[in-house]
């Protein structure tokens, strides 16, 4: 069964709706949407030609951010041995 692709405007609307829900304030929302727009326009932030640098940066930021959130909540992310 083939995956059904959504129109890009629909995907963008969904992403922006989710971004509104997780942004703590308008300043953060504006900052993130500004970066999204620059990426859309082709600014690669010195990561070179290709998306792998961007994807690595996103994944590493997720990991470090989740660890920071867990630490702030008093949780420990330790694998069971």
N, CA, C and O atoms as a GROMACS GRO file, in nm:
protein
  324
    1UNK      N    1   0.084  -0.117   0.000
    1UNK     CA    2   0.000   0.000   0.000
    1UNK      C    3   0.089   0.124   0.000
    1UNK      O    4   0.176   0.137   0.086
    2UNK      N    5   0.069   0.212  -0.093
    2UNK     CA    6   0.150   0.332  -0.107
    2UNK      C    7   0.106   0.439  -0.007
    2UNK      O    8  -0.012   0.454   0.023
    3UNK      N    9   0.204   0.513   0.041
    3UNK     CA   10   0.175   0.621   0.133
    3UNK      C   11   0.110   0.736   0.057
    3UNK      O   12   0.149   0.767  -0.056
    4UNK      N   13   0.014   0.799   0.118
    4UNK     CA   14  -0.056   0.911   0.057
    4UNK      C   15   0.016   1.038   0.100
    4UNK      O   16   0.032   1.066   0.218
    5UNK      N   17   0.060   1.114   0.000
    5UNK     CA   18   0.129   1.240   0.031
    5UNK      C   19   0.028   1.351   0.048
    5UNK      O   20  -0.067   1.364  -0.029
    6UNK      N   21   0.050   1.432   0.151
    6UNK     CA   22  -0.037   1.547   0.175
    6UNK      C   23   0.018   1.664   0.094
    6UNK      O   24   0.138   1.670   0.068
    7UNK      N   25  -0.068   1.756   0.054
    7UNK     CA   26  -0.020   1.877  -0.013
    7UNK      C   27   0.074   1.954   0.080
    7UNK      O   28   0.053   1.957   0.202
    8UNK      N   29   0.176   2.017   0.024
    8UNK     CA   30   0.275   2.088   0.105
    8UNK      C   31   0.214   2.196   0.192
    8UNK      O   32   0.259   2.216   0.305
    9UNK      N   33   0.113   2.266   0.142
    9UNK     CA   34   0.053   2.371   0.225
    9UNK      C   35  -0.015   2.312   0.347
    9UNK      O   36  -0.016   2.375   0.453
   10UNK      N   37  -0.071   2.193   0.334
   10UNK     CA   38  -0.134   2.125   0.447
   10UNK      C   39  -0.030   2.082   0.549
   10UNK      O   40  -0.051   2.096   0.670
   11UNK      N   41   0.083   2.031   0.501
   11UNK     CA   42   0.192   1.988   0.590
   11UNK      C   43   0.247   2.108   0.665
   11UNK      O   44   0.273   2.100   0.785
   12UNK      N   45   0.266   2.220   0.594
   12UNK     CA   46   0.316   2.342   0.658
   12UNK      C   47   0.218   2.392   0.764
   12UNK      O   48   0.260   2.430   0.873
   13UNK      N   49   0.089   2.393   0.731
   13UNK     CA   50  -0.011   2.438   0.829
   13UNK      C   51  -0.008   2.353   0.955
   13UNK      O   52  -0.016   2.406   1.066
   14UNK      N   53   0.004   2.220   0.939
   14UNK     CA   54   0.010   2.131   1.055
   14UNK      C   55   0.135   2.157   1.139
   14UNK      O   56   0.128   2.161   1.262
   15UNK      N   57   0.249   2.176   1.072
   15UNK     CA   58   0.374   2.203   1.145
   15UNK      C   59   0.365   2.334   1.221
   15UNK      O   60   0.408   2.342   1.336
   16UNK      N   61   0.309   2.437   1.158
   16UNK     CA   62   0.297   2.566   1.226
   16UNK      C   63   0.198   2.558   1.343
   16UNK      O   64   0.220   2.622   1.446
   17UNK      N   65   0.090   2.482   1.327
   17UNK     CA   66  -0.004   2.462   1.438
   17UNK      C   67   0.066   2.397   1.557
   17UNK      O   68   0.046   2.438   1.671
   18UNK      N   69   0.149   2.295   1.530
   18UNK     CA   70   0.221   2.227   1.638
   18UNK      C   71   0.324   2.320   1.700
   18UNK      O   72   0.345   2.318   1.822
   19UNK      N   73   0.388   2.400   1.617
   19UNK     CA   74   0.488   2.494   1.668
   19UNK      C   75   0.425   2.597   1.761
   19UNK      O   76   0.484   2.634   1.862
   20UNK      N   77   0.305   2.642   1.728
   20UNK     CA   78   0.234   2.736   1.815
   20UNK      C   79   0.209   2.672   1.952
   20UNK      O   80   0.223   2.737   2.055
   21UNK      N   81   0.171   2.544   1.951
   21UNK     CA   82   0.138   2.476   2.077
   21UNK      C   83   0.260   2.457   2.167
   21UNK      O   84   0.246   2.457   2.289
   22UNK      N   85   0.378   2.440   2.108
   22UNK     CA   86   0.496   2.412   2.191
   22UNK      C   87   0.582   2.535   2.218
   22UNK      O   88   0.671   2.529   2.303
   23UNK      N   89   0.557   2.644   2.149
   23UNK     CA   90   0.636   2.766   2.171
   23UNK      C   91   0.589   2.835   2.298
   23UNK      O   92   0.470   2.859   2.316
   24UNK      N   93   0.683   2.867   2.387
   24UNK     CA   94   0.644   2.931   2.513
   24UNK      C   95   0.600   3.076   2.496
   24UNK      O   96   0.530   3.130   2.582
   25UNK      N   97   0.642   3.141   2.386
   25UNK     CA   98   0.605   3.280   2.365
   25UNK      C   99   0.620   3.318   2.217
   25UNK      O  100   0.674   3.240   2.139
   26UNK      N  101   0.573   3.436   2.181
   26UNK     CA  102   0.577   3.481   2.042
   26UNK      C  103   0.720   3.501   1.993
   26UNK      O  104   0.749   3.476   1.877
   27UNK      N  105   0.808   3.545   2.081
   27UNK     CA  106   0.947   3.566   2.043
   27UNK      C  107   1.011   3.435   1.995
   27UNK      O  108   1.081   3.434   1.894
   28UNK      N  109   0.988   3.326   2.067
   28UNK     CA  110   1.041   3.196   2.029
   28UNK      C  111   0.979   3.150   1.898
   28UNK      O  112   1.049   3.100   1.809
   29UNK      N  113   0.849   3.165   1.885
   29UNK     CA  114   0.779   3.128   1.762
   29UNK      C  115   0.837   3.203   1.642
   29UNK      O  116   0.865   3.143   1.538
   30UNK      N  117   0.856   3.334   1.656
   30UNK     CA  118   0.912   3.415   1.547
   30UNK      C  119   1.054   3.372   1.513
   30UNK      O  120   1.091   3.369   1.396
   31UNK      N  121   1.133   3.339   1.614
   31UNK     CA  122   1.270   3.297   1.592
   31UNK      C  123   1.275   3.167   1.512
   31UNK      O  124   1.354   3.154   1.418
   32UNK      N  125   1.192   3.072   1.549
   32UNK     CA  126   1.191   2.942   1.481
   32UNK      C  127   1.137   2.956   1.339
   32UNK      O  128   1.193   2.898   1.246
   33UNK      N  129   1.031   3.031   1.322
   33UNK     CA  130   0.976   3.046   1.186
   33UNK      C  131   1.072   3.124   1.097
   33UNK      O  132   1.074   3.103   0.976
   34UNK      N  133   1.151   3.214   1.154
   34UNK     CA  134   1.252   3.286   1.076
   34UNK      C  135   1.357   3.189   1.022
   34UNK      O  136   1.395   3.197   0.905
   35UNK      N  137   1.402   3.099   1.106
   35UNK     CA  138   1.500   2.999   1.063
   35UNK      C  139   1.439   2.907   0.957
   35UNK      O  140   1.504   2.874   0.858
   36UNK      N  141   1.313   2.866   0.978
   36UNK     CA  142   1.245   2.782   0.879
   36UNK      C  143   1.241   2.852   0.744
   36UNK      O  144   1.265   2.789   0.641
   37UNK      N  145   1.211   2.980   0.744
   37UNK     CA  146   1.202   3.055   0.620
   37UNK      C  147   1.339   3.066   0.552
   37UNK      O  148   1.350   3.052   0.430
   38UNK      N  149   1.443   3.090   0.632
   38UNK     CA  150   1.578   3.098   0.575
   38UNK      C  151   1.621   2.965   0.515
   38UNK      O  152   1.684   2.962   0.410
   39UNK      N  153   1.588   2.855   0.582
   39UNK     CA  154   1.620   2.723   0.528
   39UNK      C  155   1.545   2.700   0.397
   39UNK      O  156   1.601   2.647   0.301
   40UNK      N  157   1.420   2.739   0.394
   40UNK     CA  158   1.338   2.726   0.274
   40UNK      C  159   1.400   2.805   0.157
   40UNK      O  160   1.396   2.761   0.042
   41UNK      N  161   1.457   2.921   0.189
   41UNK     CA  162   1.518   3.007   0.086
   41UNK      C  163   1.659   2.961   0.048
   41UNK      O  164   1.719   3.019  -0.043
   42UNK      N  165   1.711   2.861   0.113
   42UNK     CA  166   1.839   2.805   0.072
   42UNK      C  167   1.958   2.836   0.161
   42UNK      O  168   2.070   2.798   0.127
   43UNK      N  169   1.939   2.902   0.272
   43UNK     CA  170   2.050   2.929   0.363
   43UNK      C  171   2.087   2.798   0.433
   43UNK      O  172   2.006   2.743   0.507
   44UNK      N  173   2.209   2.749   0.409
   44UNK     CA  174   2.248   2.620   0.467
   44UNK      C  175   2.327   2.635   0.597
   44UNK      O  176   2.375   2.535   0.651
   45UNK      N  177   2.343   2.757   0.647
   45UNK     CA  178   2.411   2.784   0.773
   45UNK      C  179   2.551   2.723   0.778
   45UNK      O  180   2.597   2.680   0.884
   46UNK      N  181   2.618   2.718   0.664
   46UNK     CA  182   2.755   2.668   0.659
   46UNK      C  183   2.769   2.518   0.677
   46UNK      O  184   2.879   2.469   0.701
   47UNK      N  185   2.659   2.444   0.665
   47UNK     CA  186   2.664   2.299   0.683
   47UNK      C  187   2.698   2.227   0.554
   47UNK      O  188   2.705   2.104   0.551
   48UNK      N  189   2.719   2.302   0.447
   48UNK     CA  190   2.757   2.239   0.321
   48UNK      C  191   2.638   2.203   0.237
   48UNK      O  192   2.522   2.226   0.273
   49UNK      N  193   2.669   2.146   0.124
   49UNK     CA  194   2.564   2.109   0.029
   49UNK      C  195   2.507   1.973   0.066
   49UNK      O  196   2.576   1.872   0.055
   50UNK      N  197   2.387   1.970   0.110
   50UNK     CA  198   2.323   1.845   0.150
   50UNK      C  199   2.252   1.863   0.282
   50UNK      O  200   2.281   1.956   0.358
   51UNK      N  201   2.161   1.773   0.310
   51UNK     CA  202   2.078   1.785   0.428
   51UNK      C  203   2.128   1.701   0.545
   51UNK      O  204   2.072   1.709   0.655
   52UNK      N  205   2.234   1.621   0.524
   52UNK     CA  206   2.278   1.534   0.633
   52UNK      C  207   2.329   1.613   0.752
   52UNK      O  208   2.303   1.576   0.867
   53UNK      N  209   2.401   1.721   0.727
   53UNK     CA  210   2.449   1.805   0.837
   53UNK      C  211   2.333   1.863   0.916
   53UNK      O  212   2.337   1.868   1.038
   54UNK      N  213   2.230   1.906   0.845
   54UNK     CA  214   2.112   1.961   0.911
   54UNK      C  215   2.041   1.853   0.993
   54UNK      O  216   2.002   1.877   1.107
   55UNK      N  217   2.023   1.735   0.934
   55UNK     CA  218   1.954   1.627   1.004
   55UNK      C  219   2.032   1.583   1.128
   55UNK      O  220   1.972   1.555   1.232
   56UNK      N  221   2.165   1.577   1.118
   56UNK     CA  222   2.247   1.543   1.235
   56UNK      C  223   2.232   1.648   1.344
   56UNK      O  224   2.220   1.614   1.462
   57UNK      N  225   2.232   1.774   1.305
   57UNK     CA  226   2.218   1.882   1.401
   57UNK      C  227   2.083   1.875   1.472
   57UNK      O  228   2.074   1.895   1.593
   58UNK      N  229   1.977   1.845   1.396
   58UNK     CA  230   1.843   1.832   1.454
   58UNK      C  231   1.838   1.716   1.553
   58UNK      O  232   1.785   1.730   1.663
   59UNK      N  233   1.894   1.602   1.514
   59UNK     CA  234   1.891   1.483   1.600
   59UNK      C  235   1.972   1.504   1.727
   59UNK      O  236   1.928   1.468   1.836
   60UNK      N  237   2.091   1.562   1.715
   60UNK     CA  238   2.175   1.588   1.833
   60UNK      C  239   2.108   1.687   1.927
   60UNK      O  240   2.115   1.672   2.049
   61UNK      N  241   2.044   1.788   1.871
   61UNK     CA  242   1.974   1.886   1.954
   61UNK      C  243   1.858   1.821   2.030
   61UNK      O  244   1.834   1.854   2.146
   62UNK      N  245   1.787   1.729   1.965
   62UNK     CA  246   1.677   1.658   2.031
   62UNK      C  247   1.730   1.581   2.151
   62UNK      O  248   1.674   1.588   2.260
   63UNK      N  249   1.840   1.506   2.131
   63UNK     CA  250   1.896   1.425   2.239
   63UNK      C  251   1.940   1.512   2.357
   63UNK      O  252   1.906   1.484   2.472
   64UNK      N  253   2.017   1.615   2.328
   64UNK     CA  254   2.066   1.699   2.437
   64UNK      C  255   1.952   1.775   2.505
   64UNK      O  256   1.953   1.794   2.626
   65UNK      N  257   1.853   1.817   2.426
   65UNK     CA  258   1.738   1.888   2.484
   65UNK      C  259   1.656   1.799   2.575
   65UNK      O  260   1.613   1.843   2.682
   66UNK      N  261   1.634   1.675   2.535
   66UNK     CA  262   1.557   1.582   2.618
   66UNK      C  263   1.632   1.551   2.747
   66UNK      O  264   1.570   1.539   2.853
   67UNK      N  265   1.765   1.538   2.739
   67UNK     CA  266   1.843   1.512   2.860
   67UNK      C  267   1.832   1.631   2.956
   67UNK      O  268   1.818   1.612   3.077
   68UNK      N  269   1.838   1.752   2.902
   68UNK     CA  270   1.828   1.872   2.985
   68UNK      C  271   1.691   1.880   3.051
   68UNK      O  272   1.681   1.914   3.169
   69UNK      N  273   1.585   1.850   2.976
   69UNK     CA  274   1.450   1.852   3.033
   69UNK      C  275   1.436   1.749   3.144
   69UNK      O  276   1.380   1.777   3.249
   70UNK      N  277   1.489   1.628   3.120
   70UNK     CA  278   1.482   1.523   3.222
   70UNK      C  279   1.557   1.566   3.348
   70UNK      O  280   1.510   1.545   3.459
   71UNK      N  281   1.675   1.625   3.330
   71UNK     CA  282   1.754   1.670   3.445
   71UNK      C  283   1.678   1.776   3.524
   71UNK      O  284   1.677   1.773   3.647
   72UNK      N  285   1.615   1.870   3.453
   72UNK     CA  286   1.539   1.975   3.520
   72UNK      C  287   1.420   1.918   3.597
   72UNK      O  288   1.376   1.977   3.696
   73UNK      N  289   1.370   1.806   3.553
   73UNK     CA  290   1.256   1.742   3.621
   73UNK      C  291   1.301   1.641   3.727
   73UNK      O  292   1.218   1.577   3.792
   74UNK      N  293   1.432   1.627   3.743
   74UNK     CA  294   1.485   1.534   3.843
   74UNK      C  295   1.486   1.391   3.798
   74UNK      O  296   1.492   1.300   3.880
   75UNK      N  297   1.481   1.370   3.669
   75UNK     CA  298   1.482   1.232   3.615
   75UNK      C  299   1.621   1.199   3.564
   75UNK      O  300   1.700   1.288   3.534
   76UNK      N  301   1.650   1.070   3.554
   76UNK     CA  302   1.777   1.026   3.501
   76UNK      C  303   1.753   0.935   3.382
   76UNK      O  304   1.673   0.842   3.389
   77UNK      N  305   1.822   0.964   3.274
   77UNK     CA  306   1.811   0.882   3.154
   77UNK      C  307   1.930   0.785   3.151
   77UNK      O  308   2.030   0.811   3.084
   78UNK      N  309   1.918   0.676   3.223
   78UNK     CA  310   2.025   0.578   3.232
   78UNK      C  311   1.971   0.445   3.182
   78UNK      O  312   1.862   0.402   3.219
   79UNK      N  313   2.050   0.379   3.097
   79UNK     CA  314   2.011   0.247   3.047
   79UNK      C  315   2.027   0.144   3.158
   79UNK      O  316   2.121   0.150   3.237
   80UNK      N  317   1.934   0.049   3.163
   80UNK     CA  318   1.946  -0.061   3.260
   80UNK      C  319   2.054  -0.155   3.212
   80UNK      O  320   2.060  -0.190   3.094
   81UNK      N  321   2.140  -0.196   3.304
   81UNK     CA  322   2.250  -0.283   3.268
   81UNK      C  323   2.216  -0.426   3.296
   81UNK      O  324   2.297  -0.516   3.272
   0.00000   0.00000   0.00000
